[in-house]
């Protein structure tokens, strides 16, 4: 499934991606290319009304697009409505956070699995529905959506250097895990590391490092953020392997209900 957009510019609308600025300021550097003209009125964009040069996605309502598809799936197929997940890569991964914080969609999803996708800087809020799960996978060599801060600025901010000069600002994986832990009414001081020998959550030796929140909950709710050895990879033989995420989703279905089937929307 892809988002709206003209040829070669299909995308999902996320917070700060339409040049509206952000709660902590612009979501890109001054030299970033403004993609608004690539979308224009045909994608619902008013380029004269933007506040900065950080436009880079469609302006159409991507949450509505997903919910329209979800309604069709529910009407056409017999699925477990308690085990619906949103999984996406890059911009699609960023969009999964939108699903978890939009009041129209959040109650309908069990959890999200963003791959090499983080919220634009200033737009990490955690889930609005307590009990929503997170399994995030980011590449340690990703220069497009870096998971960790490698500059002298705010430690919660990471900078896209793949598009230098003029990259975009994102939220660090550490900050996202903290926000999601807090959003699930858990203690951020209890966030801990998952070691390579621990395959309880389908992690095992697939990652360089992972952190986990909400281990104090006895209902199975978990918040996990992992870094793998790779770059901005959705799926390659050298990049990220989706199997740990699929194993996690299935294990959560088994732990939290009597079902073991998972429905994914990409």
C-alpha positions as CSV (number, residue, x, y, z in Angstrom):
1,X,0.0,0.0,0.0
2,X,1.3,3.4,-0.9
3,X,0.3,7.0,0.0
4,X,-1.0,9.7,-2.2
5,X,1.2,11.6,-4.6
6,X,2.2,12.2,-8.3
7,X,4.5,9.6,-9.9
8,X,7.7,9.0,-7.9
9,X,6.4,11.2,-5.1
10,X,3.9,8.8,-3.3
11,X,4.0,9.7,0.4
12,X,2.2,9.7,3.7
13,X,1.4,13.0,5.5
14,X,3.1,13.3,8.9
15,X,3.5,16.0,11.4
16,X,5.5,18.9,10.0
17,X,5.7,17.6,6.5
18,X,3.6,20.3,4.9
19,X,5.7,23.3,5.8
20,X,3.5,24.2,8.8
21,X,6.5,24.4,11.1
22,X,6.6,22.5,14.4
23,X,6.1,23.0,18.1
24,X,9.9,23.1,18.5
25,X,10.6,25.1,15.3
26,X,11.2,24.1,11.6
27,X,11.6,20.4,10.9
28,X,14.4,20.9,8.4
29,X,17.5,23.0,7.7
30,X,17.4,26.3,5.9
31,X,18.9,24.8,2.7
32,X,16.4,21.9,2.5
33,X,14.6,21.5,-0.8
34,X,11.0,22.5,-0.6
35,X,9.0,19.8,-2.3
36,X,5.6,21.6,-2.1
37,X,5.7,22.5,-5.8
38,X,6.1,18.8,-6.6
39,X,2.7,18.1,-5.0
40,X,0.8,21.4,-5.4
41,X,-2.9,21.8,-5.6
42,X,-3.4,18.3,-7.1
43,X,-2.4,17.0,-3.7
44,X,-4.3,19.5,-1.6
45,X,-1.3,21.7,-1.0
46,X,-1.3,25.5,-0.8
47,X,2.3,26.4,-1.2
48,X,1.6,30.1,-0.6
49,X,0.4,29.3,2.9
50,X,3.4,27.4,4.2
51,X,5.5,28.7,7.1
52,X,8.8,27.2,6.1
53,X,10.6,25.3,3.3
54,X,10.1,21.9,4.9
55,X,7.3,20.5,2.8
56,X,7.9,17.1,1.4
57,X,4.7,15.0,1.4
58,X,1.2,15.0,0.1
59,X,-1.2,17.3,1.9
60,X,-4.1,14.8,1.7
61,X,-5.4,13.1,4.8
62,X,-3.3,9.9,5.0
63,X,-5.1,8.7,8.1
64,X,-8.4,8.8,6.3
65,X,-6.9,6.9,3.4
66,X,-5.8,4.1,5.7
67,X,-9.1,3.9,7.6
68,X,-11.0,3.7,4.3
69,X,-8.9,0.6,3.4
70,X,-9.3,-0.8,6.9
71,X,-13.1,-0.5,6.7
72,X,-13.0,-2.4,3.4
73,X,-10.8,-5.1,4.8
74,X,-13.1,-5.6,7.8
75,X,-16.2,-5.7,5.6
76,X,-14.6,-8.2,3.1
77,X,-12.5,-10.5,5.4
78,X,-12.9,-12.3,8.7
79,X,-10.0,-10.8,10.8
80,X,-9.2,-10.5,14.5
81,X,-10.1,-6.9,15.2
82,X,-7.9,-7.0,18.3
83,X,-4.7,-7.8,16.4
84,X,-4.4,-5.1,13.8
85,X,-1.0,-3.5,13.4
86,X,0.5,-0.7,11.3
87,X,3.9,-1.5,9.8
88,X,5.9,0.8,7.5
89,X,9.3,1.7,6.3
90,X,11.0,5.1,6.0
91,X,8.1,7.7,5.4
92,X,5.7,4.8,6.0
93,X,7.4,4.1,9.3
94,X,7.0,7.8,10.3
95,X,3.3,7.6,9.4
96,X,2.7,4.7,11.8
97,X,3.2,7.2,14.7
98,X,0.4,9.3,13.2
99,X,-1.9,6.3,13.3
100,X,-1.2,5.9,17.0
101,X,-1.8,9.5,17.9
102,X,-4.9,10.3,15.8
103,X,-8.1,9.8,17.7
104,X,-9.8,8.3,14.6
105,X,-7.3,5.5,14.1
106,X,-5.6,4.9,17.4
107,X,-8.3,2.8,19.1
108,X,-8.3,0.4,16.1
109,X,-4.7,-0.6,16.2
110,X,-2.9,-2.9,18.6
111,X,0.5,-1.5,17.9
112,X,2.9,-0.1,15.3
113,X,6.2,-1.3,13.8
114,X,8.2,1.6,12.3
115,X,11.3,0.6,10.3
116,X,13.9,3.3,9.7
117,X,11.2,5.9,10.3
118,X,11.1,8.3,13.2
119,X,8.8,11.3,14.0
120,X,9.9,14.7,12.7
121,X,11.5,16.7,15.5
122,X,8.9,18.1,17.8
123,X,6.2,15.5,16.8
124,X,7.0,12.6,19.1
125,X,4.1,12.3,21.6
126,X,3.7,8.6,22.3
127,X,0.3,6.8,21.9
128,X,-3.0,8.4,22.8
129,X,-4.4,5.0,23.7
130,X,-2.7,3.4,26.7
131,X,-1.8,-0.2,25.9
132,X,-0.6,0.4,22.3
133,X,2.6,-1.5,21.6
134,X,5.7,-0.4,19.8
135,X,8.5,-2.4,18.1
136,X,10.8,0.0,16.3
137,X,13.9,-1.0,14.1
138,X,16.5,1.6,13.0
139,X,19.8,1.3,11.3
140,X,23.0,2.4,13.0
141,X,24.5,3.7,9.7
142,X,21.3,5.4,8.6
143,X,22.1,9.0,7.5
144,X,18.6,9.7,6.1
145,X,16.8,9.1,9.4
146,X,19.5,8.7,12.0
147,X,18.3,7.0,15.2
148,X,20.9,8.7,17.5
149,X,22.2,12.3,17.9
150,X,25.6,12.8,16.3
151,X,25.8,16.6,16.7
152,X,26.2,19.2,19.4
153,X,22.5,20.2,19.4
154,X,19.6,19.0,21.4
155,X,20.1,15.3,22.3
156,X,16.6,14.5,21.3
157,X,17.2,15.8,17.7
158,X,18.8,13.9,14.9
159,X,19.8,15.5,11.5
160,X,19.4,13.9,8.1
161,X,22.9,14.3,6.5
162,X,22.1,12.2,3.4
163,X,20.5,15.3,1.8
164,X,23.3,17.7,2.8
165,X,23.3,20.6,2.6
166,X,19.7,20.9,3.7
167,X,18.5,17.9,5.7
168,X,15.5,17.2,7.8
169,X,15.2,17.0,11.6
170,X,13.9,13.9,13.4
171,X,13.4,12.6,16.9
172,X,16.0,10.3,18.4
173,X,15.0,6.7,19.0
174,X,15.8,7.1,22.7
175,X,13.3,9.9,23.0
176,X,10.6,7.9,21.1
177,X,11.0,5.0,23.5
178,X,10.7,7.3,26.5
179,X,7.6,9.0,25.1
180,X,5.9,5.7,24.3
181,X,6.8,4.3,27.7
182,X,5.3,7.3,29.4
183,X,2.3,7.2,27.1
184,X,1.6,3.7,28.3
185,X,1.7,4.8,32.0
186,X,5.1,3.2,32.6
187,X,8.1,4.5,34.5
188,X,10.8,5.8,32.1
189,X,13.4,5.1,34.8
190,X,12.8,1.4,34.4
191,X,13.7,1.3,30.7
192,X,16.4,-1.3,30.3
193,X,18.6,-2.9,27.6
194,X,17.8,-6.2,25.9
195,X,20.9,-8.3,25.5
196,X,21.7,-10.4,22.5
197,X,21.1,-13.6,24.4
198,X,17.6,-12.6,25.3
199,X,15.1,-13.8,22.7
200,X,12.0,-13.4,24.9
201,X,10.6,-10.8,22.6
202,X,11.9,-12.1,19.3
203,X,15.0,-10.0,19.5
204,X,17.9,-12.5,20.0
205,X,21.0,-11.6,18.1
206,X,19.3,-9.7,15.3
207,X,20.3,-6.3,16.7
208,X,23.2,-4.4,18.0
209,X,21.2,-3.0,20.9
210,X,17.6,-2.7,22.0
211,X,15.8,-1.0,24.9
212,X,12.5,-2.0,26.4
213,X,10.0,-0.1,28.4
214,X,6.9,-1.2,30.4
215,X,8.4,-4.4,31.8
216,X,6.7,-3.6,35.0
217,X,3.3,-4.2,33.4
218,X,1.8,-7.7,33.8
219,X,-0.6,-7.4,30.9
220,X,2.0,-8.0,28.1
221,X,2.3,-4.3,26.9
222,X,5.8,-3.6,25.8
223,X,7.7,-0.7,24.2
224,X,10.8,-1.8,22.3
225,X,13.3,0.2,20.2
226,X,16.1,-1.6,18.4
227,X,19.1,-0.6,16.3
228,X,20.4,-3.0,13.7
229,X,23.7,-3.0,11.8
230,X,22.7,-1.3,8.5
231,X,21.6,1.9,6.9
232,X,18.3,3.3,5.5
233,X,17.2,-0.2,4.5
234,X,13.6,-1.5,4.3
235,X,14.6,-5.0,3.4
236,X,17.9,-6.2,1.9
237,X,20.1,-9.2,2.6
238,X,22.6,-6.8,4.3
239,X,19.9,-4.7,6.0
240,X,17.0,-5.1,8.3
241,X,15.3,-8.5,8.8
242,X,11.6,-8.1,9.4
243,X,11.2,-11.5,11.1
244,X,11.9,-10.2,14.6
245,X,9.1,-7.7,14.3
246,X,6.7,-10.4,12.9
247,X,7.7,-12.7,15.8
248,X,7.1,-9.9,18.3
249,X,3.6,-9.2,16.9
250,X,2.7,-12.9,16.9
251,X,4.1,-13.4,20.5
252,X,2.0,-10.4,21.7
253,X,-1.1,-11.9,20.1
254,X,-0.5,-15.1,22.0
255,X,0.2,-13.4,25.3
256,X,-2.6,-10.8,25.2
257,X,-5.4,-12.9,23.6
258,X,-6.4,-16.3,22.6
259,X,-5.6,-15.6,18.9
260,X,-2.3,-16.0,17.1
261,X,-3.2,-14.3,13.8
262,X,-2.1,-10.8,13.0
263,X,-3.4,-8.4,10.4
264,X,-1.0,-5.9,9.0
265,X,-1.5,-2.6,7.2
266,X,1.6,-1.3,5.4
